[in-house]
Amino acid sequence: MARRFARQFEGGKLVVASHNAGKVREIRDLLAPFGVDVVSAGELDLPEPEETGTTFAANAELKALAAAQASGLPSLSDDSGLAVEALLGQPGIYSARWAGPTKDFGAAMQRIENELIGMDDRRAHFVCALTLAWPDGHMETFEGRVDGTLVWPPRGDRGFGYDPIFQPEGHTVTFAEMDPQAKHAMSHRARAFAQLVAACFKD
């Protein structure tokens, strides 16, 4: 449920505090109906802060605040990842790091599959924490989750990250096989975004 009395985004330019092109594209699509002028941290050549938080929310807040203070503009950050039940929630907040410095998610997906050998439990969930931060340090944070099952081999060439091995509950296709609009309607990011919009983009 959206919190009341959250600070409102007053329009104008908004920095998406990410250098991940796929993530920026998804957030830009979600923001499109609101007429927001989106610019990414990568486009502004902002430095990427070290993600030292121990939760998705802490890392989202760290990145959003760094971008807001560096740019002087309201900034929206996403910290998200895949949590595998049989691996005690791994890779979790380390989802991007499992892909290594070259962002090789093929290798990261193979690592997960290798670690699941001999295990019957294929349950997993995606988590997304979204933080909207202002240059004065004020922040609003929201979290969404979607549950599903891991498949192998990977399927589909849409989406990004771990999408090719994640089949959401109630569906027979992976996130990477879905039409992007269908994914946007029910993903972990969409669920967090719905809370953000209800709290910060409406009177």
C-alpha positions as CSV (number, residue, x, y, z in Angstrom):
1,M,0.0,0.0,0.0
2,A,1.3,3.4,-0.9
3,R,2.3,5.6,2.0
4,R,0.5,8.9,2.4
5,F,2.2,12.2,2.4
6,A,5.2,11.1,0.3
7,R,7.0,13.9,-1.5
8,Q,5.7,14.5,-4.9
9,F,7.8,14.6,-8.1
10,E,7.0,18.0,-9.5
11,G,7.9,17.2,-13.1
12,G,10.8,18.2,-15.3
13,K,14.0,16.2,-15.7
14,L,14.6,13.0,-13.8
15,V,17.9,11.1,-13.7
16,V,17.7,7.3,-13.9
17,A,20.7,6.4,-11.7
18,S,21.9,3.4,-13.8
19,H,24.5,2.6,-16.4
20,N,22.6,-0.6,-17.3
21,A,21.0,0.1,-20.8
22,G,18.4,-2.6,-20.3
23,K,17.3,-1.3,-17.0
24,V,17.3,2.3,-18.2
25,R,15.1,1.3,-21.1
26,E,12.5,-0.5,-18.9
27,I,12.3,2.5,-16.5
28,R,12.1,4.9,-19.4
29,D,9.2,2.9,-20.8
30,L,7.4,2.9,-17.4
31,L,7.8,6.6,-17.0
32,A,6.7,7.4,-20.6
33,P,3.0,8.0,-19.7
34,F,3.9,10.7,-17.2
35,G,5.8,12.9,-19.7
36,V,9.0,12.8,-17.6
37,D,12.2,14.0,-19.3
38,V,14.5,11.0,-18.5
39,V,18.3,11.1,-18.7
40,S,20.5,8.3,-17.5
41,A,23.5,8.5,-15.2
42,G,25.5,7.0,-18.0
43,E,24.5,9.8,-20.4
44,L,25.5,12.3,-17.7
45,D,28.8,10.5,-17.2
46,L,28.1,10.2,-13.5
47,P,30.4,7.9,-11.5
48,E,28.9,4.6,-10.3
49,P,29.0,4.5,-6.5
50,E,30.2,1.3,-4.8
51,E,27.2,-0.8,-3.7
52,T,28.0,-1.4,-0.1
53,G,24.4,-1.9,1.2
54,T,23.3,-5.3,2.6
55,T,19.7,-5.0,1.1
56,F,18.2,-4.1,-2.2
57,A,16.6,-1.0,-0.6
58,A,19.9,0.2,0.9
59,N,21.7,-0.1,-2.4
60,A,18.9,1.7,-4.3
61,E,19.0,4.5,-1.8
62,L,22.8,4.8,-2.0
63,K,22.7,5.0,-5.8
64,A,19.8,7.4,-6.0
65,L,21.2,9.8,-3.5
66,A,24.6,9.8,-5.2
67,A,23.1,10.6,-8.6
68,A,20.8,13.3,-7.1
69,Q,23.6,15.1,-5.4
70,A,26.0,14.8,-8.3
71,S,23.5,16.0,-10.9
72,G,21.4,18.5,-8.8
73,L,18.3,16.7,-10.1
74,P,15.8,14.3,-8.7
75,S,17.1,10.8,-9.3
76,L,15.5,7.4,-9.5
77,S,17.5,4.3,-8.7
78,D,16.6,0.6,-9.0
79,D,18.4,-2.2,-7.2
80,S,17.1,-5.6,-8.2
81,G,18.1,-9.1,-8.4
82,L,17.2,-12.8,-8.5
83,A,16.9,-14.8,-5.3
84,V,16.9,-18.6,-5.6
85,E,15.2,-20.5,-2.8
86,A,17.5,-23.6,-2.9
87,L,20.6,-21.3,-2.8
88,L,19.4,-19.5,0.3
89,G,18.5,-16.4,-1.6
90,Q,21.6,-16.1,-3.7
91,P,22.7,-14.4,-5.9
92,G,20.3,-11.7,-4.4
93,I,22.0,-8.3,-4.0
94,Y,25.1,-9.8,-5.8
95,S,23.1,-10.7,-9.0
96,A,25.0,-8.3,-11.1
97,R,28.3,-9.3,-9.6
98,W,27.8,-12.9,-10.4
99,A,27.9,-11.8,-14.1
100,G,31.4,-10.4,-13.5
101,P,33.0,-7.2,-14.8
102,T,32.0,-8.1,-18.4
103,K,28.3,-8.5,-17.4
104,D,28.3,-12.1,-18.8
105,F,24.8,-13.2,-17.7
106,G,25.2,-16.3,-19.7
107,A,27.9,-17.4,-17.4
108,A,25.9,-16.2,-14.3
109,M,22.9,-18.3,-15.4
110,Q,25.2,-21.3,-16.0
111,R,26.6,-20.9,-12.5
112,I,23.1,-21.0,-11.0
113,E,22.3,-24.1,-13.0
114,N,25.5,-25.8,-11.9
115,E,24.8,-25.0,-8.2
116,L,21.3,-26.4,-8.5
117,I,22.5,-29.8,-9.7
118,G,20.8,-32.5,-7.6
119,M,18.2,-30.1,-6.2
120,D,14.5,-30.4,-6.9
121,D,13.5,-27.0,-5.7
122,R,13.5,-24.6,-8.7
123,R,11.6,-21.8,-7.0
124,A,13.0,-18.3,-7.3
125,H,11.8,-14.7,-7.1
126,F,12.9,-11.3,-8.5
127,V,13.0,-8.3,-6.1
128,C,13.2,-4.7,-7.1
129,A,13.7,-1.7,-4.8
130,L,13.1,1.7,-6.3
131,T,14.3,4.9,-4.6
132,L,13.4,8.4,-5.7
133,A,15.9,10.9,-4.2
134,W,16.2,14.6,-4.2
135,P,19.4,16.7,-4.0
136,D,18.5,17.8,-0.5
137,G,18.7,14.2,0.7
138,H,15.0,13.3,0.9
139,M,14.2,9.8,-0.3
140,E,11.2,7.6,-1.0
141,T,11.7,3.9,-1.4
142,F,9.4,1.1,-2.6
143,E,9.8,-2.6,-3.1
144,G,8.2,-5.1,-5.5
145,R,8.5,-8.9,-5.9
146,V,7.5,-11.5,-8.4
147,D,7.7,-15.3,-7.8
148,G,8.4,-18.0,-10.3
149,T,10.4,-21.0,-11.3
150,L,13.8,-21.4,-13.0
151,V,14.0,-23.2,-16.3
152,W,16.9,-24.7,-18.2
153,P,18.1,-24.2,-20.9
154,P,17.6,-20.4,-21.2
155,R,14.7,-19.3,-23.4
156,G,14.0,-16.1,-25.3
157,D,16.0,-13.1,-26.4
158,R,14.0,-10.3,-24.9
159,G,14.6,-8.7,-21.6
160,F,18.0,-8.8,-20.0
161,G,20.0,-10.3,-17.1
162,Y,18.4,-13.5,-15.7
163,D,15.2,-13.1,-17.7
164,P,15.8,-16.1,-20.0
165,I,15.7,-18.6,-17.1
166,F,12.8,-17.1,-15.0
167,Q,9.3,-18.2,-15.7
168,P,6.9,-16.2,-13.6
169,E,4.0,-17.9,-11.7
170,G,0.9,-18.5,-13.8
171,H,2.8,-18.3,-17.1
172,T,4.4,-20.8,-19.5
173,V,7.0,-18.4,-21.0
174,T,10.1,-16.8,-19.5
175,F,10.5,-13.1,-19.0
176,A,12.8,-13.1,-22.0
177,E,10.1,-14.7,-24.2
178,M,7.4,-12.2,-23.1
179,D,6.3,-9.2,-25.0
180,P,7.9,-6.3,-23.2
181,Q,4.6,-4.7,-22.4
182,A,3.3,-8.0,-20.8
183,K,6.4,-8.1,-18.6
184,H,6.1,-4.4,-17.7
185,A,2.5,-5.1,-16.5
186,M,3.5,-7.7,-13.9
187,S,7.3,-7.7,-13.2
188,H,8.9,-6.9,-9.8
189,R,10.0,-3.6,-11.3
190,A,6.4,-2.8,-12.4
191,R,5.1,-3.7,-8.9
192,A,7.5,-1.4,-7.2
193,F,6.9,1.3,-9.8
194,A,3.1,1.2,-9.2
195,Q,3.7,2.0,-5.5
196,L,6.1,4.8,-6.5
197,V,3.6,6.3,-8.9
198,A,0.7,6.1,-6.4
199,A,2.8,7.8,-3.7
200,C,4.9,10.4,-5.7
201,F,3.3,11.1,-9.0
202,K,-0.3,11.7,-8.0
203,D,-2.0,14.2,-5.7
